[in-house]
Amino acid sequence: MHFNVYSYTFYKNKDINLEMIETGNAWFYEYHAKREKEYRKAFKNAQEQKLGLWKEKNPQNPRNFRLENKREE
């Protein structure tokens, strides 16, 4: 069984998760945070502005990468 733990990270009252999404340095999974409108908006903006990982021609969703490159246990 696999569980994902998601949390909000703040430093000096600054939302670090949001900052990472705004700069294109984090992938936003809408199905885990459907009510996070600010995150969704930042994610779309980073994509449109080609920031961070969105500079790449074909950025790969980390989940898809993990599925395609499973570790042997």
N, C-alpha and C positions, 0 to 999 in steps of 0.2 A: 504494500500500500504506500502511496506517495502523497505527502501533504506539502503544500507551499505555505510559507509564513510570510506575510506582508506586513510591513510596518511603515510608519511615518518617521522620517528622520529630520530633526530640527537642530540647528546650532545657532545660538543667540537669536532665537525667534525667527530664524530663516528656514523655510521649507527646502531642505537639500534635495529631496526627491523632485520637486517642481523645478528647481534650478538645473538639475541634470537633464530633465526632459526639455526644458527651454533651450538648452545649449546643444541639444542633439546627442547627448551622451548617455541616454537611457531609452529603452524601448517601453512604450506605454501599452499595457495589455488591458484593453477596454473591458473585456469580459471579467476581469478581476476588480475593476473600479468603475462600474457603470455610472456612479453618481459624481465622479470627479471631473466636473465640467472644465475646471481650470487646467487640469492635467491634459485633457483631450485637446483643448484649444492650444496649449503650448506644444503638444506633439504635432499637431497639424501645421502650426507655424514653423516649427523647426524643419519639417519636411519641405514645406514650400520655399523656405529660405536656404535650403540645402546646408544646414548646420550640422556639425559633428559627423555622426555616422551617415547622415543623409547626403554627405558630399560624395559618397561612393555611388557608382553606377547602379549596382544591385545589392543594397544592404540586405543581409539575411536575418530574418527573425531568429533570435537566439533559441527559441523553442524548436523551430524546424531544424536548426543546426544540431541540437542535441539529439533529436530523433534520428537524424541521418548519420550521426557519429556516436552511436551508443558505446559506452565503455563495457569491456568484458569484466565480469565479476568473478 
